Amino acid sequence: MSLLRNVARGLRSLFRKGQVDKELNEELGSYLEMAADEKMKDGMTRKDALRAVRLERGSLDASKEVVRSAGWESLVETAWRDLRYGVRMLSKNPGFTIIAGVTLALGIGANTAIFSVIDGVLLEPLPYPNPEELVAVWHTAPGLNIKDLNSSDSSYFIYREQSRTFRDIGLYRNDSVNITGMAGPERVSALDVTDAVLPILGVRATLGRTFTRADDSPGGAKTVMLSFGFWQRKFGGDRSAIGKTITVDGELRQVIGVLPRDFHFG
């Protein structure tokens, strides 16, 4: 009930200020009279008693300000007064107002963009199982290239077989490839991956299967998985797409699976 009373009292002070000021004047005046009466009992004249009380307690206006500042409504009233003053000053300088508005808009937009990036990269967990266990390593070295996986001297196999730090290792690279022999040539975004990448991310095929060690082995079959959108667009969602071949960068590859609809690597 104390909170409700404070709220009700504050609202009354904001919307019935004249009445509240009148009541406050009467209350403070009564207090001043009582304090003066006490001093008059000690032999002071009324004039000297009132003067002594004012010296001790301050002026009536100062006392009223102390009482008003104790309530939350004083903060609202001060903020409203400052806002009106700011609007008046800005309206007198339209050029400055426009520049200030544009500057604020640019600043807020830049901060929002930076926060969005930080939130997506650092704060939001990756949409994969056990994201805290995933580690991405960028490494550039001659011979370490997904295109060379069918070569028996590929450095990737050495990394994979000799690692004792990670549960599993996969290699990936963003790429773009040419698809030919299907209605018309088309260049699409692609992701070159080794067999371990999708299992590490907890990704399973919607249709067919994912890559295996046999697909990665030197001399292994040329295989490819389709994104859900590409499968729908080029094959009409036909399940018989599994086992068919498509030409990727001039090389025939067998379709072994379709990725989930919501799979987005990143």
C-alpha positions in Angstrom: 0.0 0.0 0.0 2.9 2.4 0.7 4.0 2.1 -3.0 0.5 2.8 -4.2 0.2 5.8 -1.9 3.5 7.2 -3.2 2.3 6.7 -6.8 -1.0 8.3 -6.1 0.6 11.2 -4.3 3.0 11.8 -7.1 0.3 11.8 -9.8 -1.7 14.2 -7.7 1.3 16.5 -7.5 1.8 16.4 -11.2 -1.8 17.0 -12.3 -3.1 19.1 -9.5 -0.1 21.2 -8.7 -1.9 24.4 -7.7 -4.0 22.5 -5.1 -0.9 20.6 -3.8 1.1 23.9 -3.5 -1.7 25.5 -1.5 -1.9 22.6 0.9 1.9 22.6 1.3 1.9 26.3 2.0 -0.7 25.8 4.7 1.2 22.8 6.2 4.5 24.6 6.3 2.8 27.7 7.7 1.3 25.8 10.5 4.7 24.2 11.3 6.3 27.7 11.3 3.6 28.9 13.7 4.1 26.0 16.1 7.9 26.4 16.1 7.4 30.1 16.8 5.0 29.4 19.6 7.6 27.2 21.3 10.2 30.0 21.2 7.6 32.6 22.5 7.2 30.4 25.6 10.9 31.2 26.3 10.1 34.9 26.3 10.7 35.9 22.7 8.4 38.3 20.9 6.4 36.9 18.0 8.5 38.9 15.5 11.8 37.6 17.0 10.4 34.0 17.3 9.4 33.9 13.6 12.7 35.4 12.6 14.6 32.8 14.6 12.6 29.9 13.1 13.3 31.2 9.6 17.0 31.4 10.3 17.0 27.9 11.6 14.8 26.2 9.0 15.4 28.4 6.0 12.9 30.4 4.0 9.4 29.0 3.2 10.3 28.6 -0.5 13.5 26.6 0.3 11.5 24.3 2.6 8.9 23.8 -0.2 11.7 22.8 -2.6 13.1 20.3 -0.1 9.7 18.7 0.3 9.1 18.5 -3.4 12.5 17.1 -4.3 11.8 14.1 -2.0 9.2 12.7 -4.4 9.6 10.9 -7.7 7.4 13.4 -9.4 10.1 16.0 -9.1 12.3 14.0 -11.4 9.5 13.8 -14.0 8.8 17.4 -13.7 12.5 18.3 -14.1 12.9 16.0 -17.1 9.8 17.5 -18.7 11.0 21.0 -18.1 14.4 20.2 -19.6 12.8 18.5 -22.6 10.7 21.6 -23.3 13.7 23.8 -23.0 15.7 21.6 -25.4 12.9 21.6 -28.0 12.7 25.4 -27.8 16.4 25.7 -28.3 16.5 23.3 -31.2 13.6 25.0 -32.9 15.6 28.2 -32.9 18.5 26.6 -34.8 17.0 24.3 -37.4 20.3 23.8 -39.2 22.0 22.6 -36.1 19.0 20.4 -35.3 19.2 18.6 -38.7 23.0 18.0 -38.3 22.5 16.7 -34.8 19.7 14.4 -35.9 21.7 13.0 -38.8 24.8 12.5 -36.5 22.6 10.7 -33.9 21.1 8.5 -36.6 24.5 7.6 -38.0 25.9 6.9 -34.5 22.9 4.7 -33.5 23.0 2.9 -36.8 26.7 2.2 -36.6 26.4 1.0 -33.0 23.4 -1.3 -33.9 25.4 -2.8 -36.8 28.4 -3.4 -34.7 26.3 -5.0 -31.9 24.6 -7.2 -34.5 27.9 -8.5 -35.7 29.3 -9.0 -32.2 26.0 -10.7 -31.1 26.0 -13.0 -34.1 29.8 -13.8 -33.9 30.6 -13.7 -30.2 27.5 -13.8 -28.1 25.0 -16.1 -29.9 26.0 -19.7 -29.7 26.6 -21.5 -33.0 23.5 -23.5 -34.2 25.3 -26.8 -33.8 25.4 -29.4 -31.0 28.1 -28.7 -28.4 29.2 -25.4 -30.0 31.7 -24.8 -27.1 33.7 -27.8 -28.4 34.1 -26.5 -32.0 37.4 -24.9 -33.0 38.0 -23.2 -36.3 41.7 -23.0 -37.5 42.8 -21.0 -40.5 46.0 -22.3 -42.0 47.7 -21.6 -45.2 50.5 -23.9 -46.4 51.5 -25.4 -49.8 49.9 -28.8 -50.3 47.1 -28.3 -47.8 44.3 -28.0 -50.3 40.9 -29.7 -50.6 41.4 -30.0 -54.3 44.3 -32.3 -53.7 42.5 -34.8 -51.4 42.6 -37.5 -54.0 46.4 -37.3 -53.9 48.0 -39.8 -51.6 50.6 -37.2 -50.4 47.9 -34.7 -49.3 48.9 -33.0 -45.9 45.3 -33.3 -44.7 45.7 -37.1 -44.2 48.7 -36.5 -42.0 46.8 -33.9 -39.9 43.8 -36.2 -39.6 45.7 -39.4 -38.6 48.3 -37.9 -36.3 46.1 -35.4 -34.3 45.8 -36.2 -30.6 44.2 -32.9 -29.6 40.9 -33.0 -31.4 38.2 -35.7 -31.4 38.0 -35.3 -35.2 39.3 -32.9 -37.9 37.6 -31.7 -41.0 38.6 -29.4 -43.8 36.3 -27.0 -45.6 36.5 -24.2 -48.1 33.8 -21.8 -49.5 33.8 -22.0 -53.3 31.7 -21.4 -56.4 31.3 -23.9 -59.2 29.8 -24.2 -62.6 26.9 -26.7 -63.0 26.3 -27.8 -66.6 24.2 -30.4 -68.5 21.0 -29.4 -66.7 18.7 -27.2 -68.8 21.4 -24.5 -68.9 24.8 -23.7 -67.3 24.6 -22.2 -63.8 27.2 -20.9 -61.4 26.3 -21.6 -57.8 27.9 -21.2 -54.3 29.4 -24.4 -53.0 31.2 -25.7 -50.0 34.1 -28.1 -50.3 34.2 -30.4 -47.3 35.9 -33.5 -46.1 33.9 -36.4 -44.7 34.2 -35.3 -41.0 32.8 -31.8 -41.4 29.1 -32.6 -41.4 29.2 -35.2 -38.6 31.2 -32.7 -36.5 28.4 -30.1 -37.0 25.7 -32.7 -36.3 24.3 -32.4 -39.8 22.4 -35.4 -41.2 21.1 -35.8 -44.8 17.5 -35.2 -45.4 17.7 -37.7 -48.2 20.4 -40.2 -49.1 23.7 -40.0 -47.0 26.5 -37.7 -46.1 30.2 -38.2 -47.1 32.3 -41.1 -45.8 36.0 -41.8 -45.5 35.6 -43.7 -48.8 34.6 -40.5 -50.5 37.8 -38.8 -49.1 40.2 -41.6 -49.9 42.7 -41.1 -52.8 41.1 -42.4 -55.9 37.6 -42.5 -54.4 34.4 -41.9 -56.2 33.5 -38.3 -57.2 30.4 -37.5 -55.1 28.3 -34.5 -54.3 25.5 -33.5 -51.9 22.8 -31.0 -53.0 21.4 -28.2 -50.9 17.7 -28.5 -50.2 16.9 -25.5 -52.4 19.0 -26.7 -55.4 17.3 -30.1 -55.1 13.8 -28.6 -55.1 14.7 -26.2 -58.0 16.5 -28.6 -60.3 14.9 -31.9 -59.4 11.5 -30.8 -58.2 12.1 -32.6 -54.9 12.2 -36.0 -56.7 13.7 -38.7 -54.5 15.2 -40.3 -57.6 17.8 -37.6 -57.7 19.9 -39.8 -55.5 22.3 -41.8 -57.6 22.1 -39.5 -60.6 25.1 -37.6 -61.9 25.6 -33.9 -62.4 28.6 -32.1 -64.0 30.5 -29.9 -61.6 33.3 -27.8 -63.1 33.4 -30.2 -66.0 33.6 -33.3 -63.8 30.9 -35.9 -63.4 29.8 -36.3 -59.8 27.3 -38.7 -58.3 24.5 -37.2 -56.1 24.6 -39.1 -52.8 22.4 -36.9 -50.5 20.4 -33.8 -49.9 21.2 -31.4 -47.0 18.5 -30.3 -44.5 16.3 -27.4 -45.5 17.5 -25.2 -42.6 21.2 -25.9 -43.0 23.4 -22.8 -43.4 27.1 -23.1 -43.0 28.7 -20.3 -41.0 
